[in-house]
Amino acid sequence: MVWDPDRYEAWFDTPEGQYALDREVQLLQDVLAGWPRRKHKLLEIGCGTGLFLDHLYQMGLDVTGIDNSPEMIMAARKRFGNRAELHLAHGEHMGFSDNEFDYALLWSVLEFSDEPEAMLAEAARVAEKGVLIGFLNKNSLYYSLNVRKSGSTLAKAHWFTWCEMQDLVHRATGFRPTLARSVLAGPMSTWKDTRACNLINARILPPALGAFVAARVDFANMKPLTPLFAWKSEPEMG
């Protein structure tokens, strides 16, 4: 899938796009609340133009971003300058070492991957303490009323239900999400900054309800539900 940085950014300049961005940032801050940030390294896989990476940087994290689109990486470099490391790379096969980062973020990227399980497994391999996943909810009103029959780029993506995402996380990492929340419960016609619409869309809700869901998966001090990660390096015998 070919991405146009200008078109991507232009969506967030529309009233609905700006409202959705504000809600997603609100959700990002909520689910990140339990993670230390100062002097902690985060990798965003599929960073696009760096829009959310910029917010993570402002939250105090040391950030690195990768994307498989040269155009997106160029746009991200214009945004960041020297404030972040940015690389052209595929999230399913990364050249980073095991546990090179504290955290990994996959924000609206698994839906557009041909190998979402491999991408999530790679994220778990390079992140020592946890992974944060943001995804579009197939069971939402937004999908049913605004996307499903639209023929748009979003309609062609692989949307996940909350149950499907939990199973994907378990298969790819051996863990279950520690917590999950959602925003934007109403259709796009309600994505506006009024009191009534905010009662529907600005509240942090259970994961099955909103159009956009964030799930945090903690590795530190948690036991995996399946045997040790197959992709983790075995300790060398002295």
Accessible surface in RSA format (square Angstrom, percent):
REM  Atomic radii and reference values for relative SASA: ProtOr
REM  Chains: A
REM  Algorithm: Lee & Richards
REM  Probe-radius: 1.40
REM  Slices: 20
REM RES _ NUM      All-atoms   Total-Side   Main-Chain    Non-polar    All polar
REM                ABS   REL    ABS   REL    ABS   REL    ABS   REL    ABS   REL
RES MET A   1   126.17  65.3  45.24  29.9  80.93 192.7  58.59  49.8  67.59  89.5
RES VAL A   2   143.30  94.3 114.94 104.1  28.36  68.3 118.55 103.0  24.75  67.1
RES TRP A   3    73.99  29.7  68.58  33.2   5.41  12.7  55.01  29.3  18.98  30.8
RES ASP A   4    74.22  52.0  66.07  65.8   8.15  19.3  25.29  59.5  48.93  48.8
RES PRO A   5    21.20  15.5  21.04  19.2   0.16   0.6  21.20  17.5   0.00   0.0
RES ASP A   6   114.97  80.5 108.61 108.1   6.36  15.0  31.75  74.7  83.22  83.0
RES ARG A   7   181.59  76.2 173.29  88.3   8.30  19.8  57.77  78.9 123.82  75.0
RES TYR A   8    57.99  27.1  49.42  28.1   8.57  22.3  39.51  29.7  18.48  22.8
RES GLU A   9    49.40  28.4  48.55  36.7   0.86   2.0  26.91  52.0  22.50  18.4
RES ALA A  10    51.30  47.2  46.11  71.2   5.19  11.8  48.47  68.3   2.83   7.5
RES TRP A  11    89.30  35.8  84.00  40.7   5.30  12.4  75.62  40.3  13.68  22.2
RES PHE A  12    18.76   9.4  18.08  11.2   0.68   1.8  18.08  11.0   0.68   1.9
RES ASP A  13   119.29  83.6  88.28  87.9  31.01  73.3  29.35  69.1  89.94  89.7
RES THR A  14    48.73  34.7  45.38  46.0   3.35   8.0  48.73  65.4   0.00   0.0
RES PRO A  15   107.98  78.7  93.10  84.9  14.87  54.1 102.97  85.0   5.00  31.1
RES GLU A  16    63.25  36.3  63.25  47.9   0.00   0.0   7.94  15.3  55.32  45.2
RES GLY A  17     0.00   0.0   0.00   N/A   0.00   0.0   0.00   0.0   0.00   0.0
RES GLN A  18    78.22  43.7  78.22  57.2   0.00   0.0  37.96  80.8  40.26  30.5
RES TYR A  19    10.94   5.1   8.20   4.7   2.74   7.1  10.50   7.9   0.44   0.5
RES ALA A  20     3.66   3.4   3.66   5.7   0.00   0.0   3.66   5.2   0.00   0.0
RES LEU A  21    14.87   8.3  14.87  10.6   0.00   0.0  14.87  10.4   0.00   0.0
RES ASP A  22    62.11  43.5  55.68  55.4   6.43  15.2  12.50  29.4  49.61  49.5
RES ARG A  23    38.73  16.3  38.73  19.7   0.00   0.0   0.00   0.0  38.73  23.5
RES GLU A  24    18.72  10.7  18.72  14.2   0.00   0.0   0.00   0.0  18.72  15.3
RES VAL A  25    17.48  11.5  17.48  15.8   0.00   0.0  17.48  15.2   0.00   0.0
RES GLN A  26    58.54  32.7  54.65  39.9   3.89   9.3  27.32  58.1  31.22  23.7
RES LEU A  27     0.00   0.0   0.00   0.0   0.00   0.0   0.00   0.0   0.00   0.0
RES LEU A  28     0.00   0.0   0.00   0.0   0.00   0.0   0.00   0.0   0.00   0.0
RES GLN A  29    87.86  49.1  84.06  61.4   3.81   9.1  19.06  40.6  68.81  52.2
RES ASP A  30    59.46  41.7  44.30  44.1  15.16  35.9  11.62  27.3  47.84  47.7
RES VAL A  31     0.01   0.0   0.00   0.0   0.01   0.0   0.01   0.0   0.00   0.0
RES LEU A  32     0.50   0.3   0.50   0.4   0.00   0.0   0.50   0.3   0.00   0.0
RES ALA A  33    76.23  70.1  46.81  72.2  29.42  66.9  48.90  68.9  27.33  72.4
RES GLY A  34    51.78  63.9   0.00   N/A  51.78  63.9  25.99  71.3  25.79  57.8
RES TRP A  35    17.67   7.1  10.72   5.2   6.95  16.3  10.65   5.7   7.02  11.4
RES PRO A  36    81.47  59.4  68.13  62.1  13.34  48.5  80.78  66.7   0.69   4.3
RES ARG A  37    66.22  27.8  61.29  31.2   4.94  11.8  17.61  24.1  48.61  29.5
RES ARG A  38   191.79  80.5 179.78  91.6  12.02  28.6  69.81  95.4 121.99  73.9
RES LYS A  39   166.74  81.3 141.79  87.0  24.95  59.4  85.62  77.1  81.12  86.4
RES HIS A  40    29.37  16.1  29.37  20.4   0.00   0.0  25.88  26.7   3.49   4.1
RES LYS A  41    91.88  44.8  91.88  56.4   0.00   0.0  55.07  49.6  36.82  39.2
RES LEU A  42     0.23   0.1   0.00   0.0   0.23   0.6   0.00   0.0   0.23   0.6
RES LEU A  43     0.00   0.0   0.00   0.0   0.00   0.0   0.00   0.0   0.00   0.0
RES GLU A  44     4.04   2.3   4.04   3.1   0.00   0.0   0.00   0.0   4.04   3.3
RES ILE A  45     1.83   1.0   1.83   1.4   0.00   0.0   1.83   1.3   0.00   0.0
RES GLY A  46    21.29  26.3   0.00   N/A  21.29  26.3   9.16  25.1  12.13  27.2
RES CYS A  47     6.05   4.6   0.00   0.0   6.05  14.2   0.48   1.2   5.57   6.0
RES GLY A  48     8.27  10.2   0.00   N/A   8.27  10.2   8.27  22.7   0.00   0.0
RES THR A  49     1.65   1.2   1.34   1.4   0.30   0.7   1.34   1.8   0.30   0.5
RES GLY A  50     0.00   0.0   0.00   N/A   0.00   0.0   0.00   0.0   0.00   0.0
RES LEU A  51    19.57  10.9  18.67  13.4   0.90   2.3  18.67  13.1   0.90   2.4
RES PHE A  52    11.33   5.7  10.63   6.6   0.70   1.8  10.63   6.4   0.70   2.0
RES LEU A  53     0.00   0.0   0.00   0.0   0.00   0.0   0.00   0.0   0.00   0.0
RES ASP A  54    22.34  15.6  22.34  22.2   0.00   0.0   1.68   4.0  20.66  20.6
RES HIS A  55    47.10  25.7  46.27  32.2   0.83   2.1  31.89  32.9  15.21  17.7
RES LEU A  56     0.00   0.0   0.00   0.0   0.00   0.0   0.00   0.0   0.00   0.0
RES TYR A  57    79.58  37.2  72.29  41.1   7.29  19.0  37.81  28.4  41.77  51.5
RES GLN A  58   124.30  69.5  87.60  64.0  36.70  87.4  37.17  79.1  87.14  66.1
RES MET A  59    26.80  13.9   9.56   6.3  17.24  41.0  16.75  14.2  10.04  13.3
RES GLY A  60    37.67  46.5   0.00   N/A  37.67  46.5  29.35  80.6   8.32  18.6
RES LEU A  61     3.69   2.1   0.73   0.5   2.96   7.4   0.73   0.5   2.96   8.0
RES ASP A  62    76.73  53.7  71.22  70.9   5.51  13.0  24.43  57.5  52.30  52.2
RES VAL A  63     9.06   6.0   0.00   0.0   9.06  21.8   0.20   0.2   8.86  24.0
RES THR A  64    13.41   9.5  13.41  13.6   0.00   0.0   0.85   1.1  12.56  19.0
RES GLY A  65     0.00   0.0   0.00   N/A   0.00   0.0   0.00   0.0   0.00   0.0
RES ILE A  66     0.58   0.3   0.58   0.4   0.00   0.0   0.58   0.4   0.00   0.0
RES ASP A  67    13.73   9.6  12.13  12.1   1.60   3.8   1.92   4.5  11.81  11.8
RES ASN A  68    86.16  59.4  64.71  62.5  21.45  51.6   5.85  14.1  80.31  77.6
RES SER A  69    11.14   9.4   8.52  11.4   2.61   6.0  10.14  21.6   1.00   1.4
RES PRO A  70    67.98  49.5  65.32  59.5   2.66   9.7  67.64  55.8   0.34   2.1
RES GLU A  71    89.64  51.5  85.88  65.0   3.75   8.9  38.51  74.5  51.13  41.7
RES MET A  72     6.12   3.2   6.12   4.0   0.00   0.0   6.12   5.2   0.00   0.0
RES ILE A  73     3.21   1.8   3.21   2.4   0.00   0.0   3.21   2.3   0.00   0.0
RES MET A  74   114.43  59.3 111.37  73.7   3.06   7.3  86.34  73.4  28.09  37.2
RES ALA A  75    24.68  22.7  16.91  26.1   7.77  17.7  19.49  27.4   5.20  13.8
RES ALA A  76     0.00   0.0   0.00   0.0   0.00   0.0   0.00   0.0   0.00   0.0
RES ARG A  77   119.88  50.3 113.60  57.9   6.28  15.0  43.89  60.0  75.99  46.1
RES LYS A  78   172.85  84.3 136.71  83.9  36.14  86.0  90.36  81.3  82.48  87.9
RES ARG A  79    74.86  31.4  48.02  24.5  26.85  63.9  25.23  34.5  49.63  30.1
RES PHE A  80     4.58   2.3   0.00   0.0   4.58  11.9   0.96   0.6   3.62  10.4
RES GLY A  81    48.25  59.5   0.00   N/A  48.25  59.5  36.43 100.0  11.81  26.5
RES ASN A  82   160.77 110.9 125.49 121.3  35.28  85.0  37.05  89.2 123.71 119.6
RES ARG A  83    97.06  40.8  75.48  38.5  21.59  51.4  52.23  71.4  44.83  27.2
RES ALA A  84    15.90  14.6   0.00   0.0  15.90  36.2   5.70   8.0  10.20  27.0
RES GLU A  85   111.79  64.2 105.20  79.6   6.59  15.7  41.62  80.5  70.17  57.3
RES LEU A  86    12.94   7.2   2.10   1.5  10.84  27.2   2.10   1.5  10.84  29.2
RES HIS A  87    68.72  37.6  67.15  46.7   1.57   4.0  46.47  47.9  22.26  25.9
RES LEU A  88   100.42  55.9  72.96  52.2  27.47  69.0  72.96  51.2  27.47  73.9
RES ALA A  89    27.37  25.2  18.55  28.6   8.82  20.1  26.60  37.5   0.77   2.0
RES HIS A  90   103.39  56.5 101.08  70.3   2.31   5.9  64.16  66.1  39.23  45.6
RES GLY A  91     5.54   6.8   0.00   N/A   5.54   6.8   0.00   0.0   5.54  12.4
RES GLU A  92    22.95  13.2  19.44  14.7   3.51   8.4   2.36   4.6  20.59  16.8
RES HIS A  93   133.97  73.2 113.80  79.1  20.17  51.6  86.51  89.2  47.46  55.2
RES MET A  94    15.76   8.2   0.15   0.1  15.61  37.2   1.49   1.3  14.27  18.9
RES GLY A  95    85.98 106.0   0.00   N/A  85.98 106.0  43.18 118.5  42.80  95.9
RES PHE A  96    36.00  18.0  29.50  18.3   6.51  16.9  30.95  18.8   5.05  14.5
RES SER A  97    74.02  62.6  65.15  87.0   8.87  20.4  35.52  75.6  38.51  53.9
RES ASP A  98    38.01  26.6  20.59  20.5  17.41  41.2  14.00  32.9  24.01  23.9
RES ASN A  99    63.47  43.8  48.69  47.1  14.78  35.6   9.86  23.7  53.61  51.8
RES GLU A 100    62.79  36.0  52.39  39.6  10.40  24.8  23.66  45.8  39.14  32.0
RES PHE A 101     9.99   5.0   8.18   5.1   1.80   4.7   9.79   5.9   0.20   0.6
RES ASP A 102    20.88  14.6  20.30  20.2   0.58   1.4   0.45   1.1  20.43  20.4
RES TYR A 103     2.04   1.0   2.04   1.2   0.00   0.0   1.66   1.2   0.38   0.5
RES ALA A 104     0.00   0.0   0.00   0.0   0.00   0.0   0.00   0.0   0.00   0.0
RES LEU A 105     0.02   0.0   0.02   0.0   0.00   0.0   0.02   0.0   0.00   0.0
RES LEU A 106     0.22   0.1   0.00   0.0   0.22   0.6   0.00   0.0   0.22   0.6
RES TRP A 107     7.74   3.1   0.81   0.4   6.94  16.3   0.81   0.4   6.94  11.3
RES SER A 108    39.40  33.3  28.37  37.9  11.03  25.4  22.16  47.2  17.23  24.1
RES VAL A 109    19.56  12.9  18.72  16.9   0.84   2.0  19.33  16.8   0.23   0.6
RES LEU A 110     0.75   0.4   0.39   0.3   0.36   0.9   0.39   0.3   0.36   1.0
RES GLU A 111     3.57   2.0   0.00   0.0   3.57   8.5   0.00   0.0   3.57   2.9
RES PHE A 112    45.78  22.9  16.67  10.3  29.11  75.8  22.49  13.6  23.29  66.7
RES SER A 113    15.94  13.5   0.20   0.3  15.74  36.3   5.89  12.5  10.05  14.1
RES ASP A 114   145.15 101.7 111.89 111.4  33.26  78.6  35.08  82.6 110.07 109.8
RES GLU A 115    83.19  47.8  77.86  58.9   5.33  12.7  29.96  58.0  53.23  43.5
RES PRO A 116    29.64  21.6  29.64  27.0   0.00   0.0  29.64  24.5   0.00   0.0
RES GLU A 117    68.89  39.5  68.35  51.7   0.54   1.3  25.38  49.1  43.51  35.5
RES ALA A 118    35.28  32.4  25.14  38.8  10.14  23.1  32.43  45.7   2.85   7.5
RES MET A 119    12.11   6.3  12.11   8.0   0.00   0.0  12.11  10.3   0.00   0.0
RES LEU A 120     0.05   0.0   0.05   0.0   0.00   0.0   0.05   0.0   0.00   0.0
RES ALA A 121    22.08  20.3  21.37  33.0   0.72   1.6  21.69  30.5   0.40   1.1
RES GLU A 122    25.61  14.7  24.90  18.8   0.72   1.7  10.31  19.9  15.31  12.5
RES ALA A 123     0.00   0.0   0.00   0.0   0.00   0.0   0.00   0.0   0.00   0.0
RES ALA A 124     0.00   0.0   0.00   0.0   0.00   0.0   0.00   0.0   0.00   0.0
RES ARG A 125    29.81  12.5  29.81  15.2   0.00   0.0  14.12  19.3  15.69   9.5
RES VAL A 126     0.00   0.0   0.00   0.0   0.00   0.0   0.00   0.0   0.00   0.0
RES ALA A 127     0.04   0.0   0.00   0.0   0.04   0.1   0.00   0.0   0.04   0.1
RES GLU A 128    93.56  53.7  82.89  62.7  10.67  25.4  15.16  29.3  78.40  64.0
RES LYS A 129    63.69  31.1  62.10  38.1   1.59   3.8  34.43  31.0  29.26  31.2
RES GLY A 130     0.00   0.0   0.00   N/A   0.00   0.0   0.00   0.0   0.00   0.0
RES VAL A 131     0.12   0.1   0.12   0.1   0.00   0.0   0.12   0.1   0.00   0.0
RES LEU A 132     0.00   0.0   0.00   0.0   0.00   0.0   0.00   0.0   0.00   0.0
RES ILE A 133     0.00   0.0   0.00   0.0   0.00   0.0   0.00   0.0   0.00   0.0
RES GLY A 134     0.36   0.4   0.00   N/A   0.36   0.4   0.00   0.0   0.36   0.8
RES PHE A 135     0.00   0.0   0.00   0.0   0.00   0.0   0.00   0.0   0.00   0.0
RES LEU A 136    20.30  11.3  20.30  14.5   0.00   0.0  20.30  14.3   0.00   0.0
RES ASN A 137     0.31   0.2   0.31   0.3   0.00   0.0   0.00   0.0   0.31   0.3
RES LYS A 138    87.39  42.6  82.39  50.6   5.00  11.9  28.85  26.0  58.55  62.4
RES ASN A 139   102.64  70.8  72.84  70.4  29.80  71.8  17.99  43.3  84.65  81.8
RES SER A 140     1.62   1.4   0.14   0.2   1.48   3.4   1.47   3.1   0.14   0.2
RES LEU A 141    92.22  51.4  89.98  64.4   2.23   5.6  90.32  63.4   1.89   5.1
RES TYR A 142    15.42   7.2  15.16   8.6   0.26   0.7   3.73   2.8  11.69  14.4
RES TYR A 143    27.06  12.6  27.06  15.4   0.00   0.0   5.53   4.2  21.52  26.5
RES SER A 144    52.53  44.4  39.95  53.3  12.59  29.0  16.27  34.6  36.26  50.8
RES LEU A 145   116.86  65.1  84.02  60.1  32.84  82.6  87.07  61.1  29.79  80.2
RES ASN A 146    51.30  35.4  28.08  27.1  23.22  55.9   8.29  20.0  43.01  41.6
RES VAL A 147     4.33   2.8   3.29   3.0   1.04   2.5   3.40   3.0   0.93   2.5
RES ARG A 148   123.49  51.9 104.04  53.0  19.45  46.3  31.10  42.5  92.39  56.0
RES LYS A 149   173.73  84.8 135.05  82.9  38.68  92.1  89.23  80.3  84.50  90.0
RES SER A 150    62.48  52.8  21.43  28.6  41.05  94.6  32.51  69.2  29.97  42.0
RES GLY A 151    56.30  69.4   0.00   N/A  56.30  69.4  35.84  98.3  20.46  45.8
RES SER A 152    47.59  40.2  37.19  49.6  10.40  24.0  44.36  94.5   3.23   4.5
RES THR A 153    56.77  40.4  51.27  52.0   5.50  13.1  24.42  32.8  32.35  48.9
RES LEU A 154    56.38  31.4  55.94  40.0   0.44   1.1  55.94  39.3   0.44   1.2
RES ALA A 155    26.96  24.8   6.08   9.4  20.88  47.5   6.41   9.0  20.55  54.4
RES LYS A 156   156.66  76.4 121.75  74.7  34.90  83.1  74.80  67.3  81.85  87.2
RES ALA A 157    13.55  12.5   0.00   0.0  13.55  30.8   2.85   4.0  10.70  28.3
RES HIS A 158   102.79  56.2  95.25  66.2   7.54  19.3  68.47  70.6  34.32  39.9
RES TRP A 159     7.43   3.0   2.28   1.1   5.14  12.1   2.28   1.2   5.14   8.3
RES PHE A 160     9.52   4.8   9.52   5.9   0.00   0.0   9.52   5.8   0.00   0.0
RES THR A 161    21.66  15.4  21.66  22.0   0.00   0.0  18.76  25.2   2.90   4.4
RES TRP A 162    39.54  15.9  38.92  18.8   0.62   1.4  26.85  14.3  12.69  20.6
RES CYS A 163    86.84  65.7  84.43  94.2   2.40   5.7  26.43  67.0  60.41  65.1
RES GLU A 164    78.32  45.0  72.79  55.1   5.53  13.2  34.77  67.2  43.55  35.6
RES MET A 165     0.00   0.0   0.00   0.0   0.00   0.0   0.00   0.0   0.00   0.0
RES GLN A 166    48.27  27.0  48.27  35.3   0.00   0.0   3.56   7.6  44.71  33.9
RES ASP A 167    70.29  49.2  68.72  68.4   1.57   3.7  13.58  32.0  56.71  56.6
RES LEU A 168     5.25   2.9   5.25   3.8   0.00   0.0   5.25   3.7   0.00   0.0
RES VAL A 169     0.00   0.0   0.00   0.0   0.00   0.0   0.00   0.0   0.00   0.0
RES HIS A 170    45.56  24.9  43.53  30.3   2.02   5.2  32.23  33.2  13.32  15.5
RES ARG A 171   142.35  59.8 110.80  56.5  31.55  75.1  65.38  89.4  76.97  46.6
RES ALA A 172     1.85   1.7   0.00   0.0   1.85   4.2   1.85   2.6   0.00   0.0
RES THR A 173     0.36   0.3   0.11   0.1   0.25   0.6   0.36   0.5   0.00   0.0
RES GLY A 174     4.32   5.3   0.00   N/A   4.32   5.3   2.62   7.2   1.70   3.8
RES PHE A 175    10.15   5.1  10.15   6.3   0.00   0.0  10.15   6.2   0.00   0.0
RES ARG A 176    98.11  41.2  90.32  46.0   7.80  18.6  37.49  51.2  60.62  36.7
RES PRO A 177    24.21  17.6   4.45   4.1  19.76  71.8   4.45   3.7  19.76 122.8
RES THR A 178    58.53  41.6  27.46  27.8  31.07  74.0  32.90  44.2  25.62  38.7
RES LEU A 179    43.60  24.3  34.98  25.0   8.62  21.7  43.60  30.6   0.00   0.0
RES ALA A 180     8.01   7.4   2.27   3.5   5.74  13.1   2.27   3.2   5.74  15.2
RES ARG A 181    89.56  37.6  89.56  45.7   0.00   0.0   9.14  12.5  80.43  48.7
RES SER A 182     0.00   0.0   0.00   0.0   0.00   0.0   0.00   0.0   0.00   0.0
RES VAL A 183     0.00   0.0   0.00   0.0   0.00   0.0   0.00   0.0   0.00   0.0
RES LEU A 184     3.05   1.7   2.80   2.0   0.25   0.6   2.80   2.0   0.25   0.7
RES ALA A 185    19.88  18.3  16.57  25.6   3.32   7.5  16.57  23.3   3.32   8.8
RES GLY A 186     1.92   2.4   0.00   N/A   1.92   2.4   1.92   5.3   0.00   0.0
RES PRO A 187    26.11  19.0  26.11  23.8   0.00   0.0  26.11  21.6   0.00   0.0
RES MET A 188    57.59  29.8  56.09  37.1   1.50   3.6  54.71  46.5   2.88   3.8
RES SER A 189    81.26  68.7  61.66  82.3  19.60  45.2  59.33 126.3  21.93  30.7
RES THR A 190    27.91  19.9  27.69  28.1   0.22   0.5  27.91  37.5   0.00   0.0
RES TRP A 191    10.56   4.2   7.23   3.5   3.32   7.8   7.27   3.9   3.29   5.3
RES LYS A 192   109.28  53.3 105.42  64.7   3.85   9.2  54.22  48.8  55.05  58.6
RES ASP A 193   118.04  82.7  88.22  87.8  29.82  70.5  28.81  67.8  89.23  89.0
RES THR A 194    62.25  44.3  55.38  56.1   6.87  16.4  59.49  79.9   2.76   4.2
RES ARG A 195   210.41  88.3 196.36 100.1  14.05  33.5  75.46 103.1 134.96  81.8
RES ALA A 196    67.70  62.2  61.96  95.6   5.74  13.1  63.82  89.9   3.88  10.3
RES CYS A 197    15.60  11.8  15.34  17.1   0.26   0.6   0.26   0.7  15.34  16.5
RES ASN A 198    41.86  28.9  39.35  38.0   2.51   6.0  15.86  38.2  26.00  25.1
RES LEU A 199   112.74  62.8 107.51  76.9   5.23  13.1 108.27  76.0   4.47  12.0
RES ILE A 200    79.10  45.0  72.56  54.1   6.53  15.7  77.98  56.2   1.12   3.0
RES ASN A 201     0.00   0.0   0.00   0.0   0.00   0.0   0.00   0.0   0.00   0.0
RES ALA A 202    21.48  19.8  17.97  27.7   3.51   8.0  18.16  25.6   3.33   8.8
RES ARG A 203   145.32  61.0 139.37  71.0   5.95  14.2  35.04  47.9 110.28  66.8
RES ILE A 204    55.94  31.8  28.11  20.9  27.83  67.1  28.11  20.2  27.83  75.5
RES LEU A 205    20.41  11.4  18.87  13.5   1.54   3.9  20.41  14.3   0.00   0.0
RES PRO A 206    80.37  58.6  75.17  68.5   5.20  18.9  79.94  66.0   0.43   2.7
RES PRO A 207    21.73  15.8  21.73  19.8   0.00   0.0  21.73  17.9   0.00   0.0
RES ALA A 208    50.53  46.5  43.37  66.9   7.16  16.3  44.04  62.0   6.48  17.2
RES LEU A 209    94.95  52.9  85.48  61.2   9.47  23.8  87.51  61.5   7.43  20.0
RES GLY A 210     0.00   0.0   0.00   N/A   0.00   0.0   0.00   0.0   0.00   0.0
RES ALA A 211     1.28   1.2   1.28   2.0   0.00   0.0   1.28   1.8   0.00   0.0
RES PHE A 212     2.10   1.1   2.10   1.3   0.00   0.0   2.10   1.3   0.00   0.0
RES VAL A 213     0.00   0.0   0.00   0.0   0.00   0.0   0.00   0.0   0.00   0.0
RES ALA A 214     0.00   0.0   0.00   0.0   0.00   0.0   0.00   0.0   0.00   0.0
RES ALA A 215     0.00   0.0   0.00   0.0   0.00   0.0   0.00   0.0   0.00   0.0
RES ARG A 216    23.34   9.8  23.34  11.9   0.00   0.0   0.00   0.0  23.34  14.1
RES VAL A 217     0.13   0.1   0.13   0.1   0.00   0.0   0.13   0.1   0.00   0.0
RES ASP A 218    17.60  12.3  16.83  16.8   0.77   1.8   9.67  22.8   7.93   7.9
RES PHE A 219    18.09   9.1   9.57   5.9   8.53  22.2   9.72   5.9   8.37  24.0
RES ALA A 220    48.59  44.7  32.34  49.9  16.25  37.0  41.57  58.5   7.02  18.6
RES ASN A 221   159.26 109.8 110.30 106.6  48.96 117.9  41.76 100.5 117.50 113.6
RES MET A 222    92.02  47.7  75.47  49.9  16.54  39.4  50.19  42.7  41.82  55.4
RES LYS A 223   185.29  90.4 171.07 105.0  14.22  33.9 114.30 102.9  70.99  75.6
RES PRO A 224    45.61  33.2  30.07  27.4  15.54  56.5  30.07  24.8  15.54  96.6
RES LEU A 225   107.14  59.7  73.26  52.4  33.87  85.2  78.40  55.1  28.73  77.3
RES THR A 226    56.72  40.3  47.58  48.2   9.14  21.8  45.74  61.4  10.99  16.6
RES PRO A 227   120.65  87.9 102.10  93.1  18.55  67.4 115.51  95.4   5.14  31.9
RES LEU A 228   158.30  88.2 142.08 101.6  16.22  40.8 142.40 100.0  15.90  42.8
RES PHE A 229    28.71  14.4  17.35  10.7  11.36  29.6  20.10  12.2   8.61  24.6
RES ALA A 230   101.83  93.6  62.83  97.0  39.00  88.7  73.07 102.9  28.77  76.2
RES TRP A 231    73.90  29.7  52.98  25.6  20.92  49.1  63.86  34.1  10.04  16.3
RES LYS A 232    48.54  23.7  40.88  25.1   7.66  18.2  38.66  34.8   9.88  10.5
RES SER A 233    90.83  76.8  61.82  82.5  29.01  66.8  44.87  95.5  45.97  64.4
RES GLU A 234   148.85  85.5 130.27  98.6  18.58  44.2  61.32 118.6  87.54  71.5
RES PRO A 235   107.84  78.6  88.03  80.2  19.81  72.0  99.97  82.5   7.88  49.0
RES GLU A 236   172.72  99.2 140.06 106.0  32.66  77.8  59.75 115.6 112.97  92.2
RES MET A 237   180.40  93.4 148.31  98.2  32.09  76.4 125.96 107.1  54.44  72.1
RES GLY A 238   125.74 155.1   0.00   N/A 125.74 155.1  76.37 209.6  49.37 110.6
END  Absolute sums over single chains surface
CHAIN  1 A    11924.9       9582.8       2342.1       6444.4       5480.5
END  Absolute sums over all chains
TOTAL         11924.9       9582.8       2342.1       6444.4       5480.5
